[in-house]
């Protein structure tokens, strides 16, 4: 999966791409894996990367109590498959 951002002309910002790979754990509530910045100009041993954990949250929390990055389910709205 690739996460991207759009500029003011709705083009992909090539300087802000993030790649993800992972697995959904049994029960379908957690995804664990790794992320990295896909850049052809960086040697393999110096790639900017790290682990991640995505989790499904309880949609019963009132919207006004949610933080700015709170979503229900797995938000893939800015992703390339």
C-alpha positions in Angstrom: 0.0 0.0 0.0 1.2 3.5 -0.7 0.2 6.7 1.1 0.4 9.9 -0.8 -0.5 13.6 -0.5 -1.8 15.8 -3.3 -0.5 19.2 -4.1 -2.7 22.2 -5.1 -2.9 20.8 -8.7 -4.1 17.4 -7.5 -0.7 15.8 -8.4 1.1 13.4 -6.2 3.8 15.0 -4.1 6.7 12.7 -5.0 8.7 13.9 -2.0 6.1 12.6 0.5 5.4 9.0 -0.5 5.1 6.3 2.2 5.0 2.5 1.5 3.4 0.0 3.9 3.3 -3.8 4.1 1.8 -5.8 6.8 -0.6 -8.5 7.9 -4.1 -8.4 9.5 -4.0 -10.4 12.7 -6.7 -13.0 13.5 -9.9 -11.2 14.6 -9.4 -8.5 12.0 -8.8 -5.7 14.5 -5.0 -5.2 14.2 -2.6 -4.7 11.3 1.1 -4.9 12.1 3.9 -4.4 9.6 6.6 -2.0 8.4 6.6 1.4 6.6 9.3 3.0 4.5 10.0 6.0 2.3 10.4 4.6 -1.3 13.3 6.6 -2.7 15.4 5.2 -5.6 18.3 7.5 -4.7 19.0 6.1 -1.2 21.2 3.0 -0.6 19.2 0.0 0.7 20.9 0.2 4.2 20.0 3.8 4.7 16.2 3.6 3.8 14.0 5.6 6.2 11.7 3.0 7.7 10.1 1.5 10.8 7.4 -0.7 12.3 3.7 0.2 12.6 0.5 -1.0 14.3 -2.9 0.0 13.0 -5.9 -0.9 15.1 -9.6 -0.7 14.7 -11.4 1.6 17.3 -14.8 1.7 18.8 -17.1 3.8 16.6 -19.4 4.5 19.6 -17.0 7.3 20.9 -18.8 10.6 20.2 -17.3 12.6 17.3 -16.6 15.6 19.6 -14.4 13.4 21.8 -12.3 12.1 19.0 -8.8 13.5 18.3 -7.8 14.9 14.9 -6.5 11.6 13.7 -9.3 9.4 15.0 -11.1 7.3 12.4 -13.5 4.3 12.6 -12.1 1.3 10.9 -9.0 1.4 8.7 -8.9 4.7 6.8 -7.4 4.1 3.3 -8.7 7.3 1.8 -5.3 8.5 0.6 -3.8 5.2 -0.5 -2.7 3.5 -3.7 -3.2 -0.2 -4.1 
